[in-house]
């Protein structure tokens, strides 16, 4: 029976091994994220591979670029499928969406700005803008009411909308 296992790669070999194992017909899961326009490994130096132990273990273990298959003295330790499913559930367009300050807010949720010159300001989450990097919030203070566009990764949801 095939299970998922964690493969530790040699430095900077994650993408190469993803390609090698995929071309050989293996199911590979290599979670990635985007930062500053670059696609980076979510777990640098590691990827998930589905194969049969002990049948394919030696072939995997000695593939060029593999440092080791994570396990103990009894052999490789399988990864629960729920872990793979959870990681995949956080993906948008094949990349893991980083949740810096908890869950994403929905329209009407109260938020707080967590960093930058507006740190500490509270507002109401209005909408996510088209580039998925910025959001619009509505600020309500005494006699001032205005809208503000801010980077999504600088806000934190503090209270769910009450409808």
Z-matrix of the N, CA and C atoms (Angstrom, degrees):
N
C 1 1.451
C 2 1.527 1 110.00
N 3 1.315 2 115.84 1 138.33
C 4 1.460 3 120.29 2 179.74
C 5 1.522 4 110.59 3 -85.24
N 6 1.329 5 115.87 4 137.37
C 7 1.462 6 123.34 5 174.04
C 8 1.522 7 108.70 6 -128.78
N 9 1.318 8 115.37 7 166.74
C 10 1.460 9 121.39 8 174.41
C 11 1.532 10 108.25 9 -87.79
N 12 1.334 11 115.42 10 139.20
C 13 1.453 12 121.77 11 177.29
C 14 1.523 13 108.57 12 -134.00
N 15 1.337 14 115.54 13 157.54
C 16 1.466 15 120.79 14 177.41
C 17 1.522 16 108.09 15 -94.99
N 18 1.322 17 114.80 16 128.13
C 19 1.460 18 122.04 17 177.69
C 20 1.525 19 107.64 18 -107.12
N 21 1.326 20 116.74 19 124.81
C 22 1.461 21 119.70 20 172.42
C 23 1.519 22 106.96 21 -91.00
N 24 1.327 23 115.28 22 127.06
C 25 1.459 24 120.05 23 -177.24
C 26 1.525 25 110.36 24 -97.30
N 27 1.303 26 115.07 25 162.46
C 28 1.451 27 118.86 26 169.37
C 29 1.536 28 107.02 27 -69.64
N 30 1.337 29 117.91 28 159.60
C 31 1.467 30 120.16 29 -175.39
C 32 1.537 31 113.48 30 -51.85
N 33 1.328 32 114.99 31 129.97
C 34 1.474 33 123.77 32 174.98
C 35 1.534 34 113.94 33 64.38
N 36 1.327 35 117.95 34 24.84
C 37 1.467 36 121.28 35 -178.52
C 38 1.536 37 112.96 36 -108.86
N 39 1.342 38 117.94 37 7.26
C 40 1.466 39 120.67 38 -176.19
C 41 1.522 40 112.50 39 -58.92
N 42 1.326 41 116.87 40 -48.88
C 43 1.465 42 120.87 41 -176.69
C 44 1.529 43 111.27 42 -67.65
N 45 1.328 44 116.70 43 -38.97
C 46 1.462 45 121.16 44 178.43
C 47 1.532 46 110.10 45 -62.68
N 48 1.332 47 117.54 46 -46.74
C 49 1.464 48 120.46 47 -179.67
C 50 1.525 49 111.84 48 -67.61
N 51 1.312 50 116.96 49 -34.93
C 52 1.471 51 119.66 50 175.69
C 53 1.528 52 109.34 51 -57.26
N 54 1.304 53 116.53 52 -44.71
C 55 1.461 54 121.93 53 179.76
C 56 1.533 55 111.45 54 -66.62
N 57 1.323 56 117.22 55 -46.83
C 58 1.466 57 121.83 56 -178.54
C 59 1.529 58 110.88 57 -60.07
N 60 1.321 59 117.01 58 -48.98
C 61 1.470 60 120.39 59 -177.99
C 62 1.529 61 111.59 60 -68.66
N 63 1.316 62 117.44 61 -37.43
C 64 1.472 63 120.23 62 177.83
C 65 1.521 64 110.67 63 -63.39
N 66 1.327 65 116.64 64 -45.28
C 67 1.464 66 120.90 65 179.24
C 68 1.522 67 112.27 66 -64.29
N 69 1.341 68 116.53 67 -26.37
C 70 1.468 69 120.65 68 178.94
C 71 1.531 70 111.20 69 -84.55
N 72 1.343 71 117.08 70 -0.84
C 73 1.462 72 120.60 71 176.13
C 74 1.514 73 115.91 72 93.98
N 75 1.311 74 117.76 73 7.86
C 76 1.466 75 121.07 74 178.64
C 77 1.528 76 110.55 75 -84.53
N 78 1.324 77 115.41 76 152.91
C 79 1.462 78 120.59 77 171.83
C 80 1.529 79 107.13 78 -84.58
N 81 1.326 80 115.64 79 119.66
C 82 1.457 81 122.18 80 -177.96
C 83 1.516 82 107.77 81 -119.22
N 84 1.317 83 116.00 82 137.00
C 85 1.468 84 119.93 83 171.75
C 86 1.513 85 107.42 84 -124.65
N 87 1.312 86 115.05 85 114.69
C 88 1.457 87 122.43 86 -178.72
C 89 1.528 88 107.48 87 -123.22
N 90 1.341 89 117.53 88 89.05
C 91 1.467 90 119.79 89 -177.74
C 92 1.523 91 111.75 90 -62.98
N 93 1.335 92 114.63 91 136.34
C 94 1.464 93 121.10 92 -178.37
C 95 1.522 94 109.70 93 -133.43
N 96 1.327 95 115.73 94 161.76
C 97 1.463 96 121.88 95 173.74
C 98 1.518 97 108.19 96 -141.02
N 99 1.309 98 115.82 97 166.37
C 100 1.456 99 120.63 98 179.87
C 101 1.525 100 109.72 99 -112.53
N 102 1.326 101 115.51 100 133.43
C 103 1.457 102 120.77 101 177.09
C 104 1.524 103 108.22 102 -144.50
N 105 1.301 104 115.57 103 127.88
C 106 1.466 105 121.74 104 -179.58
C 107 1.524 106 111.82 105 54.16
N 108 1.334 107 116.50 106 36.46
C 109 1.453 108 121.97 107 177.40
C 110 1.521 109 114.79 108 79.79
N 111 1.322 110 117.90 109 1.92
C 112 1.464 111 121.66 110 179.77
C 113 1.523 112 109.81 111 -110.23
N 114 1.328 113 116.31 112 140.60
C 115 1.461 114 121.26 113 175.07
C 116 1.517 115 107.52 114 -89.29
N 117 1.349 116 115.27 115 124.67
C 118 1.463 117 121.14 116 -176.16
C 119 1.526 118 110.11 117 -126.04
N 120 1.339 119 116.77 118 153.53
C 121 1.466 120 119.63 119 176.04
C 122 1.531 121 110.19 120 -66.91
N 123 1.324 122 116.38 121 136.30
C 124 1.463 123 121.15 122 177.21
C 125 1.526 124 109.61 123 -69.46
N 126 1.330 125 116.46 124 -35.40
C 127 1.463 126 122.84 125 174.91
C 128 1.525 127 107.21 126 -120.55
N 129 1.333 128 118.18 127 87.56
C 130 1.462 129 119.76 128 -178.08
C 131 1.530 130 111.34 129 -56.03
N 132 1.328 131 115.10 130 130.26
C 133 1.451 132 120.47 131 178.22
C 134 1.518 133 114.61 132 87.39
N 135 1.352 134 116.94 133 5.92
C 136 1.464 135 119.88 134 -178.15
C 137 1.520 136 110.99 135 -140.48
N 138 1.322 137 115.13 136 153.05
C 139 1.462 138 122.24 137 169.45
C 140 1.516 139 108.28 138 -151.25
N 141 1.314 140 116.70 139 166.16
C 142 1.461 141 122.42 140 179.23
C 143 1.523 142 108.36 141 -105.13
N 144 1.328 143 115.49 142 139.18
C 145 1.453 144 120.84 143 -178.54
C 146 1.522 145 108.51 144 -137.29
N 147 1.325 146 115.32 145 137.83
C 148 1.465 147 120.61 146 179.22
C 149 1.532 148 107.81 147 -103.56
N 150 1.337 149 115.18 148 120.21
C 151 1.462 150 120.01 149 179.05
C 152 1.525 151 109.88 150 -156.67
N 153 1.333 152 115.37 151 174.58
C 154 1.463 153 121.76 152 -178.57
C 155 1.521 154 111.34 153 -98.74
N 156 1.329 155 114.50 154 129.17
C 157 1.467 156 120.99 155 174.12
C 158 1.518 157 105.94 156 -108.03
N 159 1.285 158 120.16 157 134.51
C 160 1.464 159 129.75 158 5.55
C 161 1.529 160 113.68 159 -91.59
N 162 1.340 161 117.37 160 -5.96
C 163 1.457 162 122.07 161 -172.29
C 164 1.535 163 113.98 162 -50.95
N 165 1.328 164 117.94 163 -47.23
C 166 1.475 165 120.78 164 -174.66
C 167 1.522 166 113.29 165 -107.25
N 168 1.302 167 116.80 166 2.40
C 169 1.470 168 121.30 167 -173.78
C 170 1.534 169 113.46 168 -57.15
N 171 1.321 170 117.91 169 -49.07
C 172 1.465 171 120.67 170 -177.45
C 173 1.529 172 111.84 171 -62.81
N 174 1.333 173 115.40 172 -41.00
C 175 1.466 174 119.89 173 179.43
C 176 1.534 175 110.49 174 -61.21
N 177 1.328 176 116.46 175 -43.77
C 178 1.472 177 121.33 176 -179.66
C 179 1.530 178 109.61 177 -67.32
N 180 1.303 179 115.90 178 -48.74
C 181 1.471 180 122.44 179 -175.77
C 182 1.530 181 112.23 180 -57.05
N 183 1.338 182 116.54 181 -36.44
C 184 1.463 183 120.03 182 -176.12
C 185 1.535 184 113.75 183 -102.04
N 186 1.305 185 117.14 184 15.60
C 187 1.467 186 119.91 185 174.58
C 188 1.526 187 108.70 186 -70.87
N 189 1.332 188 116.12 187 136.27
C 190 1.464 189 120.74 188 -179.83
C 191 1.527 190 109.93 189 -57.97
N 192 1.329 191 116.59 190 127.53
C 193 1.460 192 122.30 191 -179.96
C 194 1.521 193 113.04 192 103.31
N 195 1.346 194 117.61 193 -15.15
C 196 1.462 195 121.11 194 177.43
C 197 1.524 196 108.46 195 -85.14
N 198 1.312 197 116.35 196 128.18
C 199 1.463 198 120.65 197 175.23
C 200 1.519 199 109.22 198 -85.34
N 201 1.361 200 115.86 199 -49.38
C 202 1.461 201 120.10 200 175.38
C 203 1.521 202 110.32 201 -168.38
N 204 1.316 203 115.02 202 163.29
C 205 1.454 204 122.67 203 172.04
C 206 1.523 205 105.06 204 -97.59
N 207 1.319 206 117.11 205 125.23
C 208 1.461 207 121.33 206 -174.71
C 209 1.533 208 110.28 207 -66.93
N 210 1.325 209 115.06 208 128.24
C 211 1.450 210 120.82 209 -179.22
C 212 1.518 211 110.81 210 -173.70
N 213 1.321 212 115.34 211 -156.83
C 214 1.452 213 121.41 212 177.21
C 215 1.528 214 108.33 213 -134.13
N 216 1.330 215 116.81 214 -163.87
C 217 1.471 216 119.70 215 -176.96
C 218 1.524 217 112.62 216 -64.47
N 219 1.335 218 117.06 217 -18.91
C 220 1.471 219 120.81 218 179.77
C 221 1.529 220 112.74 219 -89.06
N 222 1.315 221 116.58 220 -3.48
C 223 1.458 222 120.08 221 179.09
C 224 1.517 223 112.63 222 121.26
N 225 1.342 224 117.55 223 -172.57
C 226 1.459 225 121.74 224 -178.26
C 227 1.536 226 111.19 225 -64.29
N 228 1.319 227 115.27 226 146.83
C 229 1.467 228 121.18 227 179.01
C 230 1.527 229 108.20 228 -103.41
N 231 1.338 230 117.26 229 121.54
C 232 1.469 231 119.59 230 179.48
C 233 1.523 232 112.08 231 -66.95
N 234 1.319 233 115.16 232 150.51
C 235 1.466 234 122.81 233 177.09
C 236 1.528 235 107.24 234 -98.60
N 237 1.324 236 116.24 235 135.84
C 238 1.464 237 120.98 236 177.87
C 239 1.525 238 109.80 237 -62.68
N 240 1.319 239 116.68 238 137.31
C 241 1.462 240 121.91 239 179.94
C 242 1.529 241 111.46 240 -59.91
N 243 1.336 242 117.27 241 -27.61
C 244 1.466 243 120.97 242 179.76
C 245 1.528 244 111.47 243 -62.69
N 246 1.323 245 117.24 244 -32.58
C 247 1.467 246 120.75 245 178.31
C 248 1.524 247 109.91 246 -65.84
N 249 1.326 248 116.48 247 -44.70
C 250 1.464 249 121.13 248 178.49
C 251 1.530 250 109.22 249 -62.86
N 252 1.322 251 116.82 250 -45.99
C 253 1.473 252 120.90 251 -179.67
C 254 1.523 253 111.27 252 -61.25
N 255 1.333 254 117.11 253 -41.52
C 256 1.463 255 120.14 254 179.68
C 257 1.527 256 110.97 255 -63.33
N 258 1.319 257 116.46 256 -46.07
C 259 1.470 258 119.21 257 179.29
C 260 1.529 259 110.76 258 -61.11
N 261 1.335 260 116.40 259 -43.65
C 262 1.469 261 119.88 260 179.67
C 263 1.525 262 111.48 261 -65.37
N 264 1.324 263 118.00 262 -30.71
C 265 1.467 264 120.74 263 179.99
C 266 1.527 265 111.83 264 -68.15
N 267 1.312 266 117.55 265 -20.50
C 268 1.469 267 121.81 266 178.96
C 269 1.528 268 112.83 267 -88.37
N 270 1.332 269 116.38 268 -0.05
C 271 1.461 270 120.28 269 -177.64
C 272 1.522 271 112.16 270 -84.37
N 273 1.313 272 115.43 271 144.88
C 274 1.458 273 124.24 272 170.31
C 275 1.516 274 105.52 273 -132.13
N 276 1.328 275 116.30 274 119.86
C 277 1.472 276 121.83 275 -178.75
C 278 1.528 277 111.89 276 57.07
N 279 1.328 278 116.53 277 39.55
C 280 1.451 279 121.21 278 176.05
C 281 1.515 280 116.06 279 81.11
N 282 1.334 281 117.21 280 2.26
C 283 1.463 282 120.52 281 179.74
C 284 1.522 283 109.67 282 -124.21
N 285 1.315 284 116.78 283 141.43
C 286 1.463 285 120.63 284 178.33
C 287 1.516 286 108.33 285 -71.12
N 288 1.312 287 114.60 286 131.00
C 289 1.458 288 120.79 287 177.88
C 290 1.517 289 107.69 288 -86.99
N 291 1.312 290 115.86 289 120.58
C 292 1.460 291 120.38 290 -177.93
C 293 1.523 292 109.98 291 -75.71
N 294 1.324 293 116.25 292 132.01
C 295 1.457 294 121.72 293 177.68
C 296 1.525 295 107.23 294 -109.37
N 297 1.299 296 116.22 295 87.95
C 298 1.450 297 121.32 296 -173.24
C 299 1.527 298 111.94 297 -66.99
N 300 1.316 299 116.69 298 -40.87
C 301 1.464 300 120.46 299 -175.78
C 302 1.516 301 111.99 300 -122.89
N 303 1.306 302 118.80 301 42.00
C 304 1.455 303 120.97 302 176.26
C 305 1.515 304 112.20 303 96.45
N 306 1.337 305 115.52 304 -159.59
C 307 1.460 306 120.33 305 -174.87
C 308 1.527 307 112.39 306 -71.56
N 309 1.321 308 115.85 307 155.30
C 310 1.447 309 121.57 308 179.52
C 311 1.521 310 110.70 309 -68.39
N 312 1.330 311 116.04 310 139.34
C 313 1.465 312 118.74 311 177.54
C 314 1.530 313 111.39 312 -78.30
N 315 1.325 314 115.31 313 157.17
C 316 1.458 315 123.17 314 176.10
C 317 1.516 316 107.79 315 -113.87
N 318 1.347 317 117.97 316 158.18
C 319 1.469 318 119.51 317 178.19
C 320 1.525 319 111.58 318 -51.27
N 321 1.332 320 115.06 319 129.95
C 322 1.457 321 121.37 320 179.81
C 323 1.513 322 113.67 321 99.84
N 324 1.344 323 117.90 322 -16.26
C 325 1.464 324 120.59 323 179.88
C 326 1.523 325 110.10 324 -71.03
N 327 1.324 326 115.67 325 145.24
C 328 1.458 327 120.02 326 174.60
C 329 1.524 328 107.82 327 -82.14
N 330 1.331 329 116.50 328 136.40
C 331 1.462 330 121.20 329 -178.05
C 332 1.520 331 109.29 330 -129.78
N 333 1.321 332 114.80 331 166.15
C 334 1.458 333 121.48 332 173.35
C 335 1.524 334 107.66 333 -132.17
N 336 1.334 335 116.93 334 139.82
C 337 1.458 336 121.84 335 176.95
C 338 1.523 337 106.83 336 -78.23
N 339 1.335 338 117.30 337 126.13
C 340 1.461 339 122.70 338 -172.01
C 341 1.524 340 114.47 339 -97.36
N 342 1.336 341 117.97 340 -17.44
C 343 1.462 342 119.19 341 -178.92
C 344 1.512 343 110.41 342 -154.50
N 345 1.310 344 115.18 343 166.85
C 346 1.453 345 120.57 344 179.93
C 347 1.526 346 111.61 345 90.56
N 348 1.322 347 116.57 346 -176.21
C 349 1.467 348 120.32 347 -176.34
C 350 1.532 349 113.78 348 -65.88
N 351 1.317 350 117.52 349 -17.35
C 352 1.473 351 120.53 350 -179.96
C 353 1.531 352 111.96 351 -99.18
N 354 1.319 353 117.08 352 12.89
C 355 1.467 354 122.14 353 -177.83
C 356 1.528 355 110.49 354 -51.48
N 357 1.334 356 114.76 355 133.00
C 358 1.459 357 120.59 356 178.17
C 359 1.520 358 114.45 357 96.08
N 360 1.328 359 117.35 358 -18.44
C 361 1.465 360 119.43 359 178.79
C 362 1.521 361 109.70 360 -68.05
N 363 1.313 362 115.22 361 141.04
C 364 1.460 363 121.13 362 178.01
C 365 1.517 364 108.67 363 -110.79
N 366 1.314 365 114.75 364 152.18
C 367 1.457 366 119.19 365 179.62
C 368 1.509 367 110.62 366 -163.54
N 369 1.314 368 115.36 367 -173.00
C 370 1.457 369 122.59 368 178.35
C 371 1.525 370 107.37 369 -112.33
N 372 1.314 371 116.01 370 128.49
C 373 1.464 372 120.93 371 178.62
C 374 1.521 373 108.43 372 -67.76
N 375 1.317 374 116.68 373 125.75
C 376 1.456 375 120.37 374 -177.95
C 377 1.518 376 112.63 375 -100.35
N 378 1.344 377 117.01 376 -56.71
C 379 1.459 378 119.43 377 -179.45
C 380 1.518 379 110.63 378 -164.94
N 381 1.328 380 113.96 379 159.96
C 382 1.450 381 121.63 380 174.86
C 383 1.514 382 106.88 381 -92.42
N 384 1.309 383 117.37 382 135.16
C 385 1.454 384 120.76 383 -178.55
C 386 1.521 385 110.33 384 -86.22
N 387 1.299 386 116.56 385 167.70
C 388 1.471 387 122.31 386 -169.81
C 389 1.523 388 115.06 387 -58.13
N 390 1.325 389 119.24 388 -33.21
C 391 1.467 390 118.56 389 -176.54
C 392 1.528 391 112.93 390 -81.18
N 393 1.320 392 117.98 391 0.51
C 394 1.473 393 124.40 392 176.28
C 395 1.522 394 113.01 393 62.87
N 396 1.304 395 117.66 394 5.52
C 397 1.451 396 120.58 395 178.52
C 398 1.529 397 110.88 396 -104.31
N 399 1.317 398 116.15 397 -22.09
C 400 1.459 399 120.12 398 -177.52
C 401 1.510 400 110.41 399 -120.55
N 402 1.315 401 114.13 400 154.49
C 403 1.456 402 120.30 401 178.33
C 404 1.523 403 108.29 402 -132.66
N 405 1.321 404 115.49 403 160.89
C 406 1.453 405 119.92 404 176.86
C 407 1.523 406 107.80 405 -111.91
N 408 1.327 407 115.38 406 130.17
C 409 1.449 408 120.12 407 176.91
C 410 1.523 409 109.33 408 -122.14
N 411 1.295 410 115.95 409 153.73
C 412 1.459 411 122.86 410 179.04
C 413 1.517 412 107.53 411 -105.14
N 414 1.318 413 115.94 412 121.16
C 415 1.460 414 120.50 413 179.76
C 416 1.524 415 108.53 414 -97.21
N 417 1.314 416 116.69 415 133.35
C 418 1.462 417 122.63 416 177.62
C 419 1.518 418 109.24 417 -125.71
N 420 1.294 419 117.27 418 108.09
C 421 1.450 420 121.80 419 177.04
C 422 1.512 421 109.32 420 -135.16
N 423 1.294 422 115.61 421 126.70
C 424 1.453 423 126.60 422 178.54
C 425 1.524 424 112.79 423 28.80
N 426 1.321 425 117.84 424 -91.96
C 427 1.460 426 119.50 425 -177.38
C 428 1.519 427 112.35 426 -107.14
N 429 1.322 428 116.56 427 4.94
C 430 1.462 429 119.61 428 -177.65
C 431 1.518 430 109.52 429 -112.66
N 432 1.320 431 115.11 430 133.84
C 433 1.459 432 120.06 431 172.54
C 434 1.519 433 106.61 432 -134.64
N 435 1.319 434 116.75 433 125.49
C 436 1.455 435 119.46 434 -179.03
C 437 1.506 436 111.65 435 -155.25
N 438 1.324 437 114.85 436 166.66
C 439 1.458 438 121.20 437 178.17
C 440 1.513 439 109.00 438 -105.19
N 441 1.295 440 115.73 439 153.46
C 442 1.448 441 121.37 440 -178.20
C 443 1.526 442 108.62 441 -143.76
N 444 1.326 443 116.49 442 136.32
C 445 1.463 444 121.04 443 172.12
C 446 1.520 445 107.05 444 -99.33
N 447 1.336 446 115.82 445 134.44
C 448 1.461 447 120.37 446 -177.69
C 449 1.521 448 108.87 447 -147.13
N 450 1.327 449 116.67 448 156.76
C 451 1.456 450 120.84 449 178.16
C 452 1.520 451 109.23 450 -64.66
N 453 1.311 452 115.40 451 137.34
C 454 1.466 453 121.97 452 -176.65
C 455 1.525 454 112.34 453 -60.72
N 456 1.314 455 117.15 454 -34.64
C 457 1.461 456 119.71 455 -175.80
C 458 1.528 457 113.53 456 -77.23
N 459 1.333 458 117.59 457 4.92
C 460 1.457 459 120.80 458 179.35
C 461 1.522 460 113.25 459 -106.74
N 462 1.343 461 117.31 460 4.69
C 463 1.452 462 119.16 461 -178.94
C 464 1.517 463 111.41 462 -119.21
N 465 1.327 464 114.91 463 158.73
C 466 1.465 465 121.67 464 178.40
C 467 1.507 466 108.46 465 -135.31
N 468 1.315 467 115.82 466 132.72
C 469 1.459 468 121.54 467 176.11
C 470 1.508 469 108.18 468 -72.93
N 471 1.360 470 117.10 469 128.89
C 472 1.447 471 119.29 470 179.51
C 473 1.520 472 113.52 471 -114.89
N 474 1.349 473 116.28 472 -19.88
C 475 1.456 474 118.39 473 177.51
C 476 1.524 475 109.12 474 -155.49
N 477 1.314 476 114.44 475 136.26
C 478 1.460 477 121.66 476 179.31
C 479 1.515 478 110.30 477 -70.08
N 480 1.311 479 117.14 478 148.34
C 481 1.469 480 122.30 479 178.77
C 482 1.527 481 109.60 480 -61.35
N 483 1.299 482 116.28 481 138.82
C 484 1.471 483 121.62 482 176.35
C 485 1.519 484 108.36 483 -104.99
N 486 1.307 485 114.48 484 115.79
C 487 1.460 486 119.62 485 -177.69
C 488 1.510 487 109.73 486 -120.20
